Each structure stands twice: as structure tokens, then as C-alpha cells.
Amino acid sequence: MSELTKGSNTPLDAGRVRITLHWSTGPGVPDVDASALLLGESGKVGSDDDFVFYNQPGHPSGAVRHLGKQPGADALEVDLTQLPPDTARVVLAASADGGAFGQVPDLRLVASDAASGEELATFAMSAENETAFVSGELYRRGGQWKLRAIGQGYSSGLAGLATDFGIAVDQPPPAADPAVPLPPAPMPAAPPPSPPPVGMPGIAPQGVPSAPMPTTGLPMPPPPPTQPAPPHQPPPPTQPPPPTQPPAPPGGQRPGTPGVVNLDKGRVDLTKKARVDLTKTGAPPLAKVTMGLGWDPAPGRGKIDLDASVIAYDGSGKKLEIVWFMHKREFGGAIQHTGDNLTGAGEGDDEQIKVDLLAIPPQVNTLVFTINSFSGQKFTDIRRAFCRLVDDATGQELVRFDLSDSQPATGVLMAAMRRTGPQSWQMRAIGDFHDGRTVKKLVKPATEHALAP
């Protein structure tokens, strides 16, 4: 067995190799996830399919598989004989969830023969503030596959690492420089007053004195002789008045439109397009809440791997940030994704997004919550999907929306939360299906709901 140092390499004589990351677990130690990227001669992936990780555990060629995690270990298997011919190298990467790699003790990479279990090489690594890491790479020289020890970290997390190798990861817009205030928009010039039209009764053209209007009770002058009224002409038919809306009942809602209720009577079950004010009479404003999203496989469909996300918009419908499994925390922790679920098995929430309503920056006006099928499974393979809002202070479920229908699509806009005051919000059920394996594909259709009245 070869003990590698940073930058060194060793030939691999096995057709199938197992690459395992090992570390020591304990209190305060971040969780570690192994991943692999198949790169061409350009140093970039050919498509998002070339990224193998916990949420996409197999390459379409079958050559690279994520084997799953054990306490203190996460493994990949690479069949070097089955790699696509345009694969120049396989980058072996990792991400740390809940901290940096400097908090992960005894981190090491072990390569072994997948058939015999014999260890071929090991590489002990150290890090500091990095949240993503390239431990090594498999590359081909003169027909021989080799393993090179790298040990390079990224402080931008798995999303930053993936972007460097060509994975299309949505990036937040650049922040404006606070030291350079934007100039105020110029006020539009007032249009010149329009002259009154000539010929209107009692109004003369400019420069001509107006004749006095006849007052009530004075006889009107006879019609001009050139336009006599036709004798015995029947009066024009009386037009019926335009239909009017029925008067609004108490509460301001007209019949046939969904009422906007509040939380006074307890939990609210929403139907599609219905709304609820997240307030309760006499109670303080909601502070910390959890949006739980869940799903179950349809009978006979096996496990379903979906991803819950949230898109934040400002009042003009501009996307500000996305919180999802590759970017789990935003706005100083005011929005946090608690982690990815790979199967949809079990009761209760499959994924959760925690929101501190009082800590969200004032420029955030709307949050749109989505579910995507990263692996391409359709919502017709799902028996039910739901979202529910829970008050973190009491554990009480406040609002629930069960999606009653399904469509052969890979994404759905579940619900939106809109700011209605400095400390008040309203939730609306959406339930609109769209195609999109990642949340970034749902930004455009979700914008319409961010701007909806």
C-alpha cells in the first residue's frame, strides 16, 4: 500500500476501485459527504449528469456510484474499465455540512481494490476553514490509471467547487456597494396643461371670454332651426343599468372567492390558491417557523428523491437568493435548509426549511417554496405531497396544504409567503406544476407568483 503525500501519485492496477473518505466523529464534528466529477480534456463536466453525489448517486454510464455513508466514512466506487472514453479524469471531492473541514479530525482518503478489498493507497489530509475539498483525482497517463493526492479546499462550499468544474449552480446577484449611494431617480417633468376643447358648453377657447352658463330654472334656448327635432319621434329606448357586483358580506369577501382568514380559530387547511394571514388577534407576531415539505412514493414506485427549496424575491419580483441543498443558509441564518432526504420514506416532513420571520431583511418581500425531482422522477410517481407551517415556539401546526392532484412534471411550486407589514406575513397555496430538475429552473414561473396580487 502506498502512503501518499500532497501532490504525489500512484498507479492503480485494479479495474474497479473503491474510494473511501474516513474521519473521526464526535460532538461538534461536521458531517462529510463524498462526491465525484467526471471531467473531459477541457477540465469541465459535459453535463450535470457528470456530478455524482448523495443526491445523484450514479452516473448514467454506471461507471461511478455513490455507495452510501457509514458513521465516519463515505464511499464511492469507480469502474475504470467502464468510464466514458471522453473522461480524462475523475475528481474526488467532499463537502462538510455544519462546519468546516478544519473541525473534521483524522480526515483521510483510502483507495482499495473493489473486488478483493485490498488497500492500494492512503492519503492523510488537513484543512482549516474550507467547507468543500478535493481530496484527489483519478487520471489516465499512457493507458494507465493513476491516483493523485491533491488536498485542495474551497471556502465557497460544494456549490463553489461544482461551479469551478462547470456545474450550473445558480449564483446570487452581486451586492451593491453600500458606500456609494445610488442617486435618486429624477422626477418626471409635469406635462403642460392641455387647453380645454373648443365647443364645450360654457368653455371658450383660450383668450376668449366664457359666456355664463344658464342656471337652474332659466329657460333653455330653443334648438337651432337647422336641426329641428323630428316630430313624433319616439324617445330612445331606456338602456338597462350595467350589472353590479352583489354587496360584499362581512369580512370583505364576495361569494365565490376564497376568503382570507387568520389563525384565530387554530390550524388552517388551505386549498389551491387560498390564503391565510399569519396573525392571531391579540397575539404577538410570529417569529420562528418551519416550513415542512413531504411526499410519499406511489404504490410500487420504490423510493422517491425530491428536493425542497425556497426562492426569495424583493417587491419588484427580482430574485434575491435561493436556499436549497447546495446552499443551505442565507440572510445570516434567517433562512436555513436542514438537509436532504433521499427516499421520501417515513411519516412526517421529508425536508424542512426554517425561517426567522423577524430576522429576514426588509428587502425580502416574498418566499416561494418549491419541490423538485433532481433524478427526473415525475410527480405522477408520488402518492401525495404536502407542505405545512409550524410555529417553532409551540410546535403547533398552523397551516397545511395537501396537494390533491399530480402531473407528469419534475417540479411544483407549493406555496408562497408574502410580507404584508413590517412584522406580518400571509401564506398562499399554489400547487402549480412545471418541469425543472433543480430549483433554478423554477425561478421564472415562481416570479409570477411573487408578483401576483
Backbone torsions as a table, in degrees:
resi	resn	phi	psi	omega
1	MET	NA	137.5	179.9
2	SER	-93.7	133.3	172.3
3	GLU	-100.5	110.1	-172.5
4	LEU	-89.2	150.8	169.3
5	THR	-114.7	166.5	-175.7
6	LYS	-56.6	123.0	179.7
7	GLY	94.6	-13.9	-179.0
8	SER	-83.9	168.2	-178.2
9	ASN	-143.9	167.0	177.9
10	THR	-150.8	143.5	177.1
11	PRO	-72.0	151.9	178.6
12	LEU	-113.9	118.6	-178.0
13	ASP	-96.4	2.4	-179.7
14	ALA	-95.7	146.4	176.1
15	GLY	-75.4	-36.3	177.0
16	ARG	-121.3	128.0	-179.1
17	VAL	-120.1	146.2	174.6
18	ARG	-107.8	127.0	-179.8
19	ILE	-110.2	116.5	-175.9
20	THR	-122.1	130.2	170.5
21	LEU	-91.7	129.7	177.5
22	HIS	-118.8	146.8	174.2
23	TRP	-158.1	167.6	178.4
24	SER	-97.0	126.4	179.9
25	THR	-86.7	166.2	178.2
26	GLY	164.3	175.5	179.4
27	PRO	-59.0	132.2	178.6
28	GLY	79.6	1.1	179.6
29	VAL	-87.0	123.7	179.0
30	PRO	-62.6	155.0	173.5
31	ASP	-78.8	146.3	-176.4
32	VAL	-120.0	137.4	178.8
33	ASP	-125.3	129.2	178.4
34	ALA	-88.8	149.4	178.3
35	SER	-151.2	168.4	179.7
36	ALA	-143.8	146.0	176.8
37	LEU	-126.5	128.3	178.4
38	LEU	-92.2	117.5	-174.4
39	LEU	-112.8	147.8	172.7
40	GLY	-89.5	-169.3	-179.8
41	GLU	-63.5	-23.8	-179.8
42	SER	-75.3	-9.9	-175.6
43	GLY	82.5	11.0	-179.7
44	LYS	-123.6	159.3	174.0
45	VAL	-72.7	155.9	174.6
46	GLY	-79.3	-31.4	178.1
47	SER	-161.2	174.9	177.9
48	ASP	-63.0	-19.5	178.0
49	ASP	-65.4	-18.8	-177.8
50	ASP	-83.5	9.1	177.2
51	PHE	-108.5	111.2	-178.3
52	VAL	-107.8	120.4	-179.2
53	PHE	-156.4	-172.2	-171.5
54	TYR	-59.9	-26.3	-178.1
55	ASN	-95.5	-8.7	174.3
56	GLN	-141.3	80.4	-163.9
57	PRO	-78.6	2.5	178.8
58	GLY	-148.2	141.9	174.0
59	HIS	-79.4	145.8	-180.0
60	PRO	-55.5	-27.9	178.9
61	SER	-74.1	-17.2	-174.5
62	GLY	81.3	1.4	-174.8
63	ALA	-79.1	-25.5	-178.2
64	VAL	-128.0	130.2	-179.2
65	ARG	-134.6	141.2	170.6
66	HIS	-88.6	120.1	-171.5
67	LEU	-86.4	-14.2	-178.5
68	GLY	105.8	167.4	-170.1
69	LYS	-111.0	144.5	169.4
70	GLN	-120.4	162.8	177.7
71	PRO	-55.7	117.9	179.2
72	GLY	77.9	15.7	179.9
73	ALA	-158.1	142.0	174.6
74	ASP	-142.6	134.4	-168.3
75	ALA	-129.4	150.9	172.0
76	LEU	-125.8	151.9	174.1
77	GLU	-123.7	132.6	-178.1
78	VAL	-123.2	121.0	173.6
79	ASP	-92.1	100.4	-174.8
80	LEU	-64.2	-25.0	-179.1
81	THR	-79.1	-14.7	-176.6
82	GLN	-109.7	1.5	178.9
83	LEU	-62.0	141.0	177.3
84	PRO	-54.9	144.5	-175.1
85	PRO	-62.0	-22.0	179.6
86	ASP	-88.6	7.0	177.7
87	THR	-82.4	116.2	179.5
88	ALA	-88.7	-34.1	178.4
89	ARG	-159.5	160.7	177.4
90	VAL	-119.9	114.2	179.3
91	VAL	-83.8	130.4	179.7
92	LEU	-100.9	111.5	-172.2
93	ALA	-121.4	174.0	179.2
94	ALA	-158.7	156.9	176.2
95	SER	-132.7	151.3	178.6
96	ALA	-112.1	127.3	-179.2
97	ASP	-108.3	120.2	179.6
98	GLY	96.4	15.1	-179.8
99	GLY	162.4	-167.2	-179.3
100	ALA	-109.2	164.5	-179.4
101	PHE	-66.8	-19.8	174.9
102	GLY	-64.8	-16.7	177.7
103	GLN	-94.7	3.4	-177.6
104	VAL	-103.0	106.6	-178.2
105	PRO	-80.3	153.3	173.5
106	ASP	56.9	39.8	179.5
107	LEU	-75.8	126.4	179.8
108	ARG	-151.4	152.7	178.3
109	LEU	-106.9	132.6	179.0
110	VAL	-126.7	124.6	174.5
111	ALA	-104.9	133.0	-179.2
112	SER	-139.2	160.2	175.5
113	ASP	-72.4	118.0	-176.1
114	ALA	-65.5	-26.4	-178.4
115	ALA	-79.7	-44.9	-174.6
116	SER	-100.7	-19.4	-175.5
117	GLY	83.1	-0.4	-179.4
118	GLU	-66.7	132.2	177.6
119	GLU	-75.3	131.0	-176.7
120	LEU	-102.6	-37.4	-177.7
121	ALA	-158.9	154.4	175.4
122	THR	-139.2	149.3	-176.9
123	PHE	-142.7	112.8	177.9
124	ALA	-86.3	134.2	-172.9
125	MET	-125.3	156.7	172.8
126	SER	-136.2	154.6	-177.4
127	ALA	-150.8	177.1	179.2
128	GLU	-127.2	-96.6	-173.7
129	ASN	-99.5	12.1	-177.1
130	GLU	-73.8	140.7	175.3
131	THR	-108.2	-3.8	171.5
132	ALA	-139.5	155.2	-169.1
133	PHE	-150.1	137.3	168.4
134	VAL	-102.6	109.5	-177.6
135	SER	-80.6	-36.8	-178.3
136	GLY	-170.6	-173.7	176.6
137	GLU	-150.3	148.4	171.1
138	LEU	-100.0	128.2	-178.3
139	TYR	-143.2	161.1	-174.7
140	ARG	-112.3	131.7	175.7
141	ARG	-133.2	118.4	178.1
142	GLY	56.8	38.8	179.4
143	GLY	81.3	-0.1	-178.9
144	GLN	-111.0	129.2	175.7
145	TRP	-83.9	138.0	-179.5
146	LYS	-131.2	161.2	174.2
147	LEU	-113.6	126.5	176.3
148	ARG	-112.5	135.1	175.7
149	ALA	-84.3	129.6	-176.3
150	ILE	-115.6	-65.1	178.5
151	GLY	69.9	44.5	-179.8
152	GLN	-107.3	132.9	-176.9
153	GLY	-106.4	161.2	176.7
154	TYR	-130.2	129.0	176.3
155	SER	-85.0	-6.9	-177.9
156	SER	-92.4	9.0	175.6
157	GLY	77.2	-175.4	-177.5
158	LEU	-61.7	-34.1	179.6
159	ALA	-64.0	-41.5	178.9
160	GLY	-66.9	-40.1	177.8
161	LEU	-62.9	-47.6	-178.4
162	ALA	-62.0	-39.3	179.6
163	THR	-61.6	-39.0	179.4
164	ASP	-59.8	-28.2	-178.4
165	PHE	-102.8	15.2	170.6
166	GLY	97.0	4.4	175.7
167	ILE	-74.9	133.4	-177.8
168	ALA	-80.3	93.2	178.3
169	VAL	-108.4	128.0	-178.3
170	ASP	-64.1	131.6	-178.2
171	GLN	-111.2	145.1	177.9
172	PRO	-69.5	152.9	178.3
173	PRO	-67.6	152.3	179.2
174	PRO	-63.9	141.2	-179.5
175	ALA	-75.9	145.8	177.2
176	ALA	-72.4	148.2	179.1
177	ASP	-73.6	114.7	-177.2
178	PRO	-67.6	-17.8	-178.2
179	ALA	-79.1	-13.0	-178.2
180	VAL	-117.5	92.4	-178.7
181	PRO	-67.5	144.4	178.5
182	LEU	-74.0	140.0	178.2
183	PRO	-67.3	146.4	178.9
184	PRO	-64.3	146.2	179.3
185	ALA	-66.8	136.4	-179.7
186	PRO	-64.9	141.6	176.9
187	MET	-74.1	134.8	179.0
188	PRO	-66.8	142.7	179.6
189	ALA	-67.2	140.4	180.0
190	ALA	-69.6	135.5	179.7
191	PRO	-68.2	148.3	178.8
192	PRO	-64.3	146.3	179.6
193	PRO	-63.6	137.5	-179.6
194	SER	-80.1	138.0	177.6
195	PRO	-67.9	145.7	178.5
196	PRO	-64.8	145.5	-178.4
197	PRO	-67.0	143.3	179.3
198	VAL	-71.6	139.0	174.8
199	GLY	97.9	-7.6	177.0
200	MET	-72.2	138.9	-177.2
201	PRO	-58.2	130.4	174.7
202	GLY	80.9	0.0	-179.5
203	ILE	-125.2	119.5	-178.8
204	ALA	-98.5	158.3	173.6
205	PRO	-57.0	161.1	-179.2
206	GLN	-56.1	135.3	177.9
207	GLY	89.3	-6.9	-179.4
208	VAL	-110.8	125.8	-178.6
209	PRO	-62.3	143.7	180.0
210	SER	-79.9	140.9	172.2
211	ALA	-78.6	146.3	-179.9
212	PRO	-66.8	141.4	176.1
213	MET	-72.7	143.6	174.5
214	PRO	-65.8	140.7	179.2
215	THR	-92.7	162.3	-178.7
216	THR	-60.7	133.5	178.0
217	GLY	101.0	-18.8	177.3
218	LEU	-82.6	145.2	179.9
219	PRO	-67.6	141.3	177.2
220	MET	-81.6	146.6	177.8
221	PRO	-66.3	150.4	178.9
222	PRO	-65.4	158.1	177.9
223	PRO	-65.0	153.0	179.9
224	PRO	-58.5	145.7	-178.4
225	PRO	-65.1	-22.9	-179.7
226	THR	-74.0	-12.7	-179.4
227	GLN	-130.9	65.8	179.6
228	PRO	-70.0	149.6	176.7
229	ALA	-73.1	132.1	-179.5
230	PRO	-61.9	133.4	-180.0
231	PRO	-67.7	145.4	174.7
232	HIS	57.9	23.7	178.5
233	GLN	-76.2	126.4	-179.0
234	PRO	-66.6	145.9	179.5
235	PRO	-64.3	151.2	179.4
236	PRO	-62.9	148.3	-179.2
237	PRO	-62.7	143.8	179.1
238	THR	-74.3	124.9	179.7
239	GLN	-80.8	134.9	177.7
240	PRO	-67.9	145.7	179.1
241	PRO	-64.1	149.3	179.2
242	PRO	-61.5	148.6	-179.5
243	PRO	-63.4	145.0	-179.5
244	THR	-113.4	153.8	175.8
245	GLN	-69.0	143.4	174.3
246	PRO	-63.5	149.9	-178.4
247	PRO	-59.7	144.0	-178.6
248	ALA	-73.0	135.7	177.2
249	PRO	-73.3	171.5	177.4
250	PRO	-54.3	138.4	-177.2
251	GLY	102.0	-12.4	173.5
252	GLY	84.7	6.5	-178.2
253	GLN	-105.0	132.3	178.6
254	ARG	-85.7	155.9	179.7
255	PRO	-58.9	138.5	176.4
256	GLY	93.4	-6.8	177.1
257	THR	-111.1	144.8	-178.4
258	PRO	-65.0	134.1	179.6
259	GLY	-78.6	147.0	174.6
260	VAL	-97.4	106.8	-178.3
261	VAL	-101.3	176.0	173.0
262	ASN	-121.6	-164.7	-172.9
263	LEU	-96.3	16.1	-176.0
264	ASP	-60.2	-35.8	-175.4
265	LYS	-96.9	14.1	178.6
266	GLY	97.1	-154.3	-173.7
267	ARG	-59.3	141.3	-180.0
268	VAL	-114.6	126.8	174.1
269	ASP	-97.6	115.7	-177.1
270	LEU	-90.0	148.5	166.9
271	THR	-106.2	168.9	-176.1
272	LYS	-55.9	129.8	178.8
273	LYS	78.0	-5.3	179.6
274	ALA	-78.1	161.2	-174.5
275	ARG	-131.7	159.8	174.5
276	VAL	-145.7	133.9	172.4
277	ASP	-77.6	128.1	-177.3
278	LEU	-84.8	56.6	179.8
279	THR	-134.5	159.4	175.8
280	LYS	-138.5	129.7	-175.1
281	THR	-56.5	127.2	177.2
282	GLY	80.8	-4.0	-178.7
283	ALA	-100.2	152.2	176.0
284	PRO	-65.6	161.0	179.8
285	PRO	-63.7	150.3	175.6
286	LEU	-60.1	145.2	179.7
287	ALA	-114.1	-82.0	-176.4
288	LYS	-104.1	126.5	-179.5
289	VAL	-130.9	162.2	175.3
290	THR	-124.0	126.6	171.7
291	MET	-94.0	108.7	177.2
292	GLY	-94.8	133.3	178.2
293	LEU	-123.7	138.6	-176.2
294	GLY	-146.8	166.2	-179.3
295	TRP	-161.6	158.6	176.1
296	ASP	-131.6	141.3	175.4
297	PRO	-64.2	146.0	172.1
298	ALA	-66.7	154.5	-179.3
299	PRO	-53.5	128.8	178.5
300	GLY	82.4	4.3	-176.0
301	ARG	-95.1	-9.2	-179.5
302	GLY	73.4	-159.4	-176.0
303	LYS	-74.6	150.4	179.3
304	ILE	-125.3	123.8	-178.6
305	ASP	-106.6	102.7	177.3
306	LEU	-117.4	165.6	-177.1
307	ASP	-131.0	128.7	175.3
308	ALA	-94.6	141.7	-177.8
309	SER	-148.3	169.9	175.0
310	VAL	-141.5	138.1	178.7
311	ILE	-112.2	129.7	178.7
312	ALA	-101.7	132.7	-179.6
313	TYR	-123.5	154.5	171.0
314	ASP	-91.0	-175.4	-174.7
315	GLY	-67.9	-18.9	178.8
316	SER	-92.2	2.6	-178.9
317	GLY	87.2	12.0	177.5
318	LYS	-82.1	131.3	177.5
319	LYS	-70.0	129.3	179.1
320	LEU	-99.3	-54.1	-177.4
321	GLU	-149.5	160.0	172.2
322	ILE	-125.6	130.9	174.0
323	VAL	-111.7	119.4	-177.7
324	TRP	-152.1	-171.0	-171.5
325	PHE	-67.8	-17.1	176.2
326	MET	-99.2	-1.5	176.9
327	HIS	-152.7	87.9	-163.5
328	LYS	-89.3	-3.9	-172.7
329	ARG	-146.7	134.9	-179.6
330	GLU	-151.2	163.1	179.5
331	PHE	56.3	47.6	177.8
332	GLY	63.5	25.6	-179.4
333	GLY	92.5	3.4	177.6
334	ALA	-64.9	-26.6	173.7
335	ILE	-126.9	127.7	-178.7
336	GLN	-138.4	132.2	172.7
337	HIS	-91.2	129.4	-173.1
338	THR	-86.2	-7.3	177.8
339	GLY	135.4	167.0	-172.7
340	ASP	-96.6	142.1	174.1
341	ASN	-111.7	130.2	-172.0
342	LEU	-98.7	-6.9	-172.4
343	THR	-127.5	-29.6	-172.7
344	GLY	77.9	8.0	-177.5
345	ALA	-80.0	153.6	175.2
346	GLY	92.7	162.9	178.9
347	GLU	-84.9	164.5	177.1
348	GLY	84.3	-166.7	-177.1
349	ASP	-67.5	139.0	172.2
350	ASP	-88.2	-36.9	174.5
351	GLU	-141.0	153.9	-177.4
352	GLN	-133.6	143.9	174.5
353	ILE	-125.5	119.5	-177.5
354	LYS	-94.7	136.1	-175.2
355	VAL	-131.3	125.3	172.3
356	ASP	-97.1	97.5	-172.8
357	LEU	-62.4	-32.0	-177.6
358	LEU	-80.3	-14.8	-178.0
359	ALA	-102.4	-7.0	180.0
360	ILE	-67.7	132.5	-178.9
361	PRO	-57.2	148.4	-176.0
362	PRO	-62.9	-22.0	179.9
363	GLN	-72.8	-15.3	177.6
364	VAL	-80.2	119.0	-176.7
365	ASN	-106.8	-34.3	-174.8
366	THR	-141.2	140.4	172.8
367	LEU	-117.6	124.2	177.8
368	VAL	-111.4	121.9	-177.1
369	PHE	-97.0	134.0	-173.7
370	THR	-130.8	162.5	170.2
371	ILE	-131.7	132.3	179.4
372	ASN	-126.3	153.7	173.4
373	SER	-105.4	96.7	-177.5
374	PHE	-64.1	-33.4	-178.0
375	SER	-84.8	-0.6	175.1
376	GLY	91.0	2.8	176.6
377	GLN	-68.0	147.1	-176.5
378	LYS	-91.8	158.8	178.3
379	PHE	-71.2	-12.7	171.5
380	THR	-71.1	-12.9	174.3
381	ASP	-88.0	4.9	-175.3
382	ILE	-113.9	134.3	-179.0
383	ARG	-76.9	-39.2	178.7
384	ARG	-158.2	151.6	171.6
385	ALA	-134.2	146.2	-178.0
386	PHE	-149.1	162.9	167.4
387	CYS	-137.0	150.1	-179.4
388	ARG	-147.5	144.0	-179.3
389	LEU	-107.0	128.0	-175.5
390	VAL	-121.4	136.5	174.1
391	ASP	-79.1	116.6	-177.4
392	ASP	-65.0	-29.5	-176.5
393	ALA	-68.5	-35.6	-176.2
394	THR	-112.9	-14.5	-174.1
395	GLY	75.2	7.2	-176.9
396	GLN	-81.3	134.8	173.7
397	GLU	-76.9	122.6	-175.5
398	LEU	-95.5	-45.2	-174.7
399	VAL	-139.2	144.1	177.2
400	ARG	-139.4	140.9	175.3
401	PHE	-134.3	114.9	176.5
402	ASP	-99.0	122.3	179.9
403	LEU	-75.8	113.5	-171.4
404	SER	-87.9	-18.9	-178.6
405	ASP	-118.4	175.0	177.3
406	SER	-147.0	157.3	178.2
407	GLN	-140.9	157.0	179.8
408	PRO	-75.5	62.4	-179.3
409	ALA	-123.4	166.8	-177.9
410	THR	-108.2	4.8	178.2
411	GLY	-150.0	154.4	177.5
412	VAL	-147.0	137.5	170.7
413	LEU	-87.7	114.5	-172.3
414	MET	-87.6	-52.7	-173.3
415	ALA	-158.2	162.6	177.1
416	ALA	-131.8	146.1	171.9
417	MET	-120.2	124.5	-177.0
418	ARG	-119.3	139.3	177.7
419	ARG	-73.2	128.5	177.2
420	THR	-114.3	-2.1	178.7
421	GLY	-172.5	176.5	-178.0
422	PRO	-56.1	-33.7	-179.1
423	GLN	-133.1	27.3	-178.8
424	SER	-132.2	146.3	-176.2
425	TRP	-137.5	158.6	175.6
426	GLN	-128.5	140.4	179.7
427	MET	-111.8	138.0	179.6
428	ARG	-129.7	132.9	175.4
429	ALA	-78.5	136.9	-178.3
430	ILE	-111.6	-74.7	178.4
431	GLY	73.8	34.5	179.4
432	ASP	-100.9	132.2	-177.9
433	PHE	-94.1	142.2	175.9
434	HIS	-148.4	162.3	175.3
435	ASP	-90.6	130.5	178.7
436	GLY	174.4	116.6	-178.3
437	ARG	-79.6	-17.1	174.6
438	THR	-130.1	161.1	-175.3
439	VAL	-64.0	-27.7	-178.0
440	LYS	-63.2	-23.7	176.8
441	LYS	-75.0	-12.4	-178.8
442	LEU	-101.6	1.9	-177.4
443	VAL	-61.4	-44.8	-176.4
444	LYS	-66.2	-52.9	178.6
445	PRO	-64.2	-29.8	178.7
446	ALA	-70.2	-26.3	178.5
447	THR	-59.5	-37.0	179.8
448	GLU	-61.1	-36.9	179.3
449	HIS	-77.2	-28.0	175.1
450	ALA	-66.8	-28.4	-178.7
451	LEU	-98.8	-7.5	-176.7
452	ALA	-62.0	143.2	179.8
453	PRO	-69.0	NA	NA
